[in-house]
Amino acid sequence: MNMFRANKDLNTDKSDMLPVMAKVALIACALVHFSLLISFFVLGIYIMAIINCFSVSIYIILAFIIGQDNLRTCMLVAYYEILCHAVLALLLLGWESGFGLYIFALIPMAFYVLYMTTEAGKKRNVQAYALCIFAMLILLLARIYHVVRDDTYYNLSTVINNIFYLYNAFICLAMLLLSSLIFSRKAKENQDELAQKSAELLKQSVTDRLSGLMNRNSMMDYIVSTHRVNTYDNRCYHIAIGDIDDFKSINESHGYDCGDMLLQMVSKIIKEHISEPNLCARWNGEEFLLLIMSMEKEGAQALLEGIRTKIAAATLSHKGQDLSVSITFGMATAIQGDAAQKAISVAEANMRLGKESGKNTVKVS
């Protein structure tokens, strides 16, 4: 039953945390390159030290300017920086230093970057595969270069190579872990957004837009599907149909916008008096159907009298005029063995009798 109530958003509006997480990743990259800068400077590999100076600068700038609008561009710049740095380190230091691991780590990151920052589509998939193929091609060419040349510009000791290898392996694992966390966060945001939109679509499918009440189809489906349960073991429920009196003349005299405002006023009053497990719906034009299951017949009639009295006492200010309306209710009781439609038909007949006997009344049988 609750699915037909006005649903709250599954998630409150919140700022996208993806740029913030990407900023953290960029700062971490700057720190990694700064540590490499110090290492290369101490080892006397000044070319790589200078290159890492530029890398640190790039990441500081990216961390400073990154936002939702330029997220994809900043992440791609970081992607290509890692690729270029890894290739240069491979050419100068050789495979034993472990810098080739960064290229392996970039392959899944290509999908992470594009899937997090680009709209879904065939073009995005092509870009991701292109980045992966490009990284693998660079890795292959670097390997062929070392096989042919069989030497490096800087011959490091086994101990230094092992330290570099372990350090780079740790950083690559951290890169993949952080990328996975960011990717999973984005996937969760997408799932929440999809769930929220699904809830909104469900609400729209069962709710009358003007009044905010259930619409006729959703109420009818609910009554038919729950009739047997609600009348089981000689139990009963009540159906009331209310029709705003002289509503056509109001539309003709004051305009349809005024009529809509009166409908909203009446709907609000009805909603204020109806609570679970009872339900209400805009039935047809200026008609409303109330499903009352929590009361005996006398209590249901008293509830309708309260609604009728409140509506008759309410006023609407429109273009300098105070307008008021009344409503006529017809009520019937649905019992075991009868079809659900029978109670609806009896309630409609009682409502018409109420109209004929003077309006602004509650007619019960």
C-alpha positions as MATLAB code, in Angstrom:
seq = 'MNMFRANKDLNTDKSDMLPVMAKVALIACALVHFSLLISFFVLGIYIMAIINCFSVSIYIILAFIIGQDNLRTCMLVAYYEILCHAVLALLLLGWESGFGLYIFALIPMAFYVLYMTTEAGKKRNVQAYALCIFAMLILLLARIYHVVRDDTYYNLSTVINNIFYLYNAFICLAMLLLSSLIFSRKAKENQDELAQKSAELLKQSVTDRLSGLMNRNSMMDYIVSTHRVNTYDNRCYHIAIGDIDDFKSINESHGYDCGDMLLQMVSKIIKEHISEPNLCARWNGEEFLLLIMSMEKEGAQALLEGIRTKIAAATLSHKGQDLSVSITFGMATAIQGDAAQKAISVAEANMRLGKESGKNTVKVS';
ca = [
       0.000    0.000    0.000;
       2.802    2.404    0.827;
       4.039    2.295   -2.738;
       1.052    4.429   -3.668;
       1.935    7.114   -1.145;
       3.932   10.186   -2.087;
       7.472    8.884   -2.008;
      10.366   10.913   -0.665;
      13.511   11.093   -2.712;
      15.739    8.096   -2.009;
      18.677   10.397   -1.513;
      18.912   14.054   -0.607;
      20.751   16.315   -2.992;
      24.462   16.200   -2.404;
      27.507   17.546   -4.125;
      29.406   15.207   -6.390;
      32.433   13.900   -4.512;
      34.203   12.659   -7.644;
      36.237   15.876   -8.270;
      37.265   15.879   -4.591;
      38.474   12.288   -4.763;
      40.269   13.012   -8.034;
      41.954   16.015   -6.384;
      43.229   13.716   -3.610;
      44.575   11.333   -6.239;
      46.379   14.181   -8.039;
      47.967   15.385   -4.802;
      49.096   11.825   -4.105;
      50.676   11.684   -7.581;
      52.498   14.943   -6.877;
      53.927   13.456   -3.672;
      55.026   10.292   -5.498;
      56.841   12.321   -8.125;
      58.401   14.492   -5.442;
      59.811   11.389   -3.741;
      61.153   10.182   -7.104;
      62.648   13.632   -7.708;
      64.615   13.365   -4.462;
      65.698    9.805   -5.264;
      66.899   10.659   -8.760;
      68.704   13.752   -7.513;
      70.532   11.735   -4.842;
      71.473    9.071   -7.412;
      72.749   11.719   -9.833;
      70.133   10.966  -12.489;
      69.487   14.633  -13.129;
      67.455   14.193  -16.327;
      64.806   12.218  -14.448;
      65.000   14.660  -11.534;
      64.203   17.550  -13.897;
      61.396   15.555  -15.517;
      59.899   14.894  -12.099;
      60.074   18.618  -11.317;
      57.788   19.196  -14.275;
      55.574   16.280  -13.204;
      55.154   17.682   -9.702;
      54.244   21.069  -11.190;
      51.692   19.487  -13.529;
      49.926   17.661  -10.702;
      49.872   20.704   -8.449;
      48.273   22.738  -11.244;
      45.763   19.978  -12.006;
      44.852   19.610   -8.333;
      44.291   23.364   -8.148;
      42.080   23.712  -11.245;
      40.201   20.400  -11.326;
      36.419   20.580  -11.126;
      33.316   18.909  -12.445;
      33.505   20.724  -15.796;
      37.132   19.840  -16.629;
      37.355   16.537  -14.763;
      37.806   14.399  -17.872;
      40.511   16.676  -19.325;
      42.483   16.773  -16.074;
      42.309   13.000  -15.661;
      43.451   12.420  -19.238;
      46.399   14.794  -18.731;
      47.353   12.768  -15.656;
      46.970    9.565  -17.680;
      49.332   10.732  -20.425;
      51.806   12.138  -17.894;
      52.068    8.744  -16.192;
      52.493    7.061  -19.558;
      55.228    9.455  -20.748;
      57.067    9.321  -17.433;
      56.987    5.522  -17.384;
      58.325    5.294  -20.949;
      61.167    7.749  -20.279;
      62.103    5.917  -17.079;
      62.072    2.599  -18.957;
      64.336    3.946  -21.682;
      66.809    5.451  -19.224;
      66.776    2.914  -16.378;
      65.671   -0.368  -17.929;
      63.038   -2.954  -17.052;
      64.528   -4.016  -13.753;
      63.544   -0.684  -12.161;
      59.842   -1.579  -12.418;
      58.651    1.566  -14.169;
      56.970   -0.603  -16.805;
      54.421   -1.587  -14.134;
      52.847    1.852  -14.469;
      51.909    1.104  -18.064;
      50.184   -2.113  -16.978;
      48.327   -0.154  -14.309;
      47.189    2.384  -16.905;
      45.290   -0.201  -18.938;
      42.358   -0.631  -16.475;
      42.665    3.031  -15.510;
      41.763    4.012  -19.064;
      38.335    2.478  -18.547;
      38.013    4.020  -15.087;
      38.832    7.520  -16.328;
      36.487    7.463  -19.316;
      33.637    5.628  -17.614;
      33.713    8.056  -14.702;
      33.943   11.249  -16.699;
      32.192   10.616  -20.033;
      28.586    9.899  -20.953;
      27.845    6.305  -21.866;
      27.998    5.387  -25.496;
      29.878    3.680  -28.283;
      32.293    6.611  -28.604;
      33.381    6.238  -24.989;
      34.093    2.535  -25.451;
      36.177    3.258  -28.545;
      38.197    5.869  -26.647;
      38.838    3.488  -23.756;
      40.021    0.690  -26.033;
      42.160    3.159  -27.988;
      43.906    4.294  -24.805;
      44.519    0.694  -23.748;
      45.894   -0.312  -27.139;
      48.096    2.769  -27.192;
      49.529    1.945  -23.753;
      50.193   -1.670  -24.717;
      51.813   -0.568  -27.985;
      54.132    1.811  -26.123;
      55.027   -0.965  -23.701;
      55.801   -3.339  -26.567;
      57.955   -0.786  -28.408;
      59.893   -0.010  -25.239;
      60.535   -3.704  -24.704;
      61.677   -4.176  -28.312;
      63.992   -1.198  -27.918;
      65.708   -2.737  -24.899;
      65.965   -6.174  -26.508;
      67.655   -4.658  -29.578;
      69.858   -2.247  -27.652;
      70.542   -4.566  -24.694;
      71.724   -1.654  -22.546;
      70.473    1.354  -20.557;
      71.701    4.914  -20.143;
      71.997    4.450  -16.397;
      73.208    1.159  -15.002;
      71.863    0.921  -11.477;
      72.954   -1.623   -8.910;
      70.811   -4.642   -8.159;
      69.908   -3.232   -4.745;
      68.757    0.128   -6.192;
      66.811   -1.622   -8.947;
      65.076   -3.825   -6.360;
      64.187   -0.813   -4.216;
      62.772    1.016   -7.243;
      60.869   -2.102   -8.308;
      59.241   -2.619   -4.895;
      58.420    1.075   -4.583;
      56.875    1.227   -8.062;
      54.931   -1.994   -7.476;
      53.492   -0.531   -4.270;
      52.540    2.727   -6.001;
      50.894    0.870   -8.900;
      48.813   -1.205   -6.490;
      47.829    1.981   -4.667;
      46.893    3.601   -7.994;
      44.638    0.692   -8.905;
      43.095    0.617   -5.440;
      42.360    4.350   -5.439;
      41.015    4.225   -8.998;
      38.774    1.316   -8.025;
      37.477    3.225   -4.998;
      36.705    6.286   -7.118;
      35.095    4.108   -9.788;
      32.964    2.259   -7.220;
      31.906    5.590   -5.713;
      30.813    6.842   -9.108;
      28.982    3.569   -9.781;
      27.165    3.933   -6.439;
      26.167    7.505   -7.321;
      24.833    6.285  -10.676;
      22.856    3.515   -8.956;
      21.389    5.978   -6.452;
      20.459    8.366   -9.249;
      18.812    5.538  -11.200;
      16.911    4.404   -8.113;
      15.732    7.957   -7.468;
      14.555    8.395  -11.051;
      12.792    5.020  -10.911;
      11.019    6.108   -7.727;
      10.009    9.378   -9.359;
       8.681    7.557  -12.426;
       6.739    5.157  -10.191;
       5.278    8.087   -8.287;
       4.301    9.814  -11.543;
       2.666    6.649  -12.823;
       0.386    6.319   -9.778;
      -0.132    9.986   -8.853;
      -2.398   12.679  -10.255;
      -0.138   15.627  -11.034;
      -2.574   18.405  -10.157;
      -3.896   17.118   -6.840;
      -0.948   15.024   -5.647;
      -3.373   12.188   -4.871;
      -3.405    8.726   -6.380;
      -4.826    8.608   -9.870;
      -7.865    6.601  -10.909;
      -5.990    3.701  -12.487;
      -3.679    3.118   -9.541;
      -6.570    3.274   -7.054;
      -8.694    0.910   -9.121;
      -5.832   -1.562   -9.433;
      -5.298   -1.443   -5.686;
      -8.964   -1.930   -4.831;
      -9.339   -4.919   -7.173;
      -6.075   -6.558   -6.103;
      -6.768   -6.223   -2.348;
     -10.563   -6.721   -2.308;
     -10.437  -10.379   -1.306;
      -7.915   -9.768    1.484;
      -9.753   -6.728    2.824;
     -13.095   -8.585    2.998;
     -11.719  -11.921    4.236;
     -13.433  -13.508    7.255;
     -16.463  -11.206    7.028;
     -14.391   -8.061    7.284;
     -15.366   -5.004    5.262;
     -14.090   -1.669    4.034;
     -15.822    1.469    2.840;
     -15.667    3.376   -0.419;
     -16.724    6.989   -0.632;
     -16.965    9.103   -3.764;
     -17.105   12.867   -3.373;
     -17.985   15.376   -6.054;
     -17.387   19.133   -5.736;
     -20.729   20.876   -6.023;
     -21.346   23.198   -8.987;
     -17.748   22.931  -10.126;
     -18.612   23.503  -13.784;
     -20.135   26.898  -13.043;
     -17.008   27.862  -11.066;
     -14.826   27.104  -14.090;
     -17.127   29.070  -16.346;
     -17.337   32.074  -14.019;
     -13.781   32.307  -12.719;
     -11.660   30.354  -15.205;
      -9.937   27.016  -15.227;
      -6.940   28.279  -13.263;
      -9.275   29.099  -10.397;
     -10.853   25.670  -10.744;
      -7.439   24.041  -10.507;
      -6.641   26.016   -7.354;
      -9.919   24.912   -5.772;
      -9.173   21.311   -6.684;
      -5.801   21.604   -4.996;
      -7.384   23.139   -1.901;
      -9.934   20.338   -1.634;
      -7.235   17.707   -2.246;
      -5.118   19.177    0.546;
      -8.014   19.053    3.014;
      -8.783   15.441    2.102;
      -5.137   14.426    2.482;
      -5.017   16.063    5.923;
      -7.864   13.824    7.098;
      -6.744   10.569    5.489;
      -4.018    8.487    7.115;
      -2.821    4.909    6.719;
      -4.198    2.444    5.982;
      -6.827    4.616    4.295;
      -6.247    5.995    0.799;
      -7.629    8.709   -1.438;
      -7.519    9.359   -5.180;
      -8.655   11.897   -7.703;
     -11.281    9.808   -9.400;
     -12.610   11.832  -12.311;
     -12.358   15.571  -12.893;
     -13.764   17.090   -9.697;
     -14.524   13.677   -8.163;
     -12.540   11.995   -5.404;
     -12.578    8.403   -4.167;
     -11.746    7.591   -0.559;
     -10.895    4.062    0.563;
     -11.577    3.728    4.314;
     -10.466    0.509    5.975;
      -9.649    1.442    9.572;
     -13.137    2.286   10.851;
     -16.621    0.943   11.345;
     -19.419    2.367    9.230;
     -20.306    5.069   11.747;
     -16.677    6.141   12.076;
     -16.242    6.308    8.317;
     -19.363    8.445    8.014;
     -18.094   10.758   10.766;
     -14.747   11.083    8.926;
     -16.547   12.116    5.739;
     -18.678   14.612    7.661;
     -15.497   16.158    9.058;
     -13.995   16.490    5.593;
     -17.221   17.912    4.179;
     -17.470   20.483    6.971;
     -13.843   21.533    6.602;
     -14.181   21.980    2.824;
     -17.364   24.037    3.200;
     -15.638   26.325    5.708;
     -12.493   26.841    3.607;
     -12.080   29.857    1.347;
      -9.826   30.607   -1.591;
      -8.727   34.142   -2.415;
      -8.742   34.647   -6.171;
      -8.430   38.015   -7.898;
      -9.719   39.891   -4.888;
     -12.608   37.494   -4.234;
     -12.998   34.907   -1.473;
     -14.411   31.758   -3.025;
     -15.722   28.651   -1.319;
     -17.054   25.297   -2.436;
     -18.901   22.359   -0.969;
     -18.691   18.650   -1.656;
     -21.209   15.813   -1.718;
     -20.152   12.330   -0.625;
     -21.743    8.993   -1.334;
     -20.501    6.006    0.685;
     -20.923    2.261    0.363;
     -19.529   -0.746    2.216;
     -17.698   -3.521    0.388;
     -18.361   -6.941    1.872;
     -17.198  -10.486    1.275;
     -18.754  -12.141   -1.745;
     -19.435   -8.931   -3.661;
     -17.260   -7.661   -6.489;
     -15.151   -4.593   -5.756;
     -16.901   -2.696   -8.536;
     -20.278   -3.130   -6.798;
     -19.249   -0.962   -3.841;
     -17.942    1.695   -6.224;
     -21.206    1.694   -8.174;
     -23.259    1.968   -4.974;
     -21.085    4.843   -3.723;
     -21.574    6.665   -7.036;
     -25.334    6.122   -6.832;
     -25.420    7.440   -3.265;
     -23.400   10.474   -4.320;
     -25.956   11.249   -7.040;
     -28.773   10.874   -4.486;
     -26.945   13.353   -2.274;
     -26.757   15.792   -5.180;
     -30.479   15.430   -5.814;
     -31.330   15.967   -2.146;
     -29.574   19.321   -1.820;
     -25.808   18.780   -2.137;
     -23.159   19.423    0.530;
     -24.067   16.200    2.325;
     -22.888   12.644    3.046;
     -25.209    9.959    1.719;
     -24.701    6.455    3.143;
     -26.359    3.141    2.460;
];
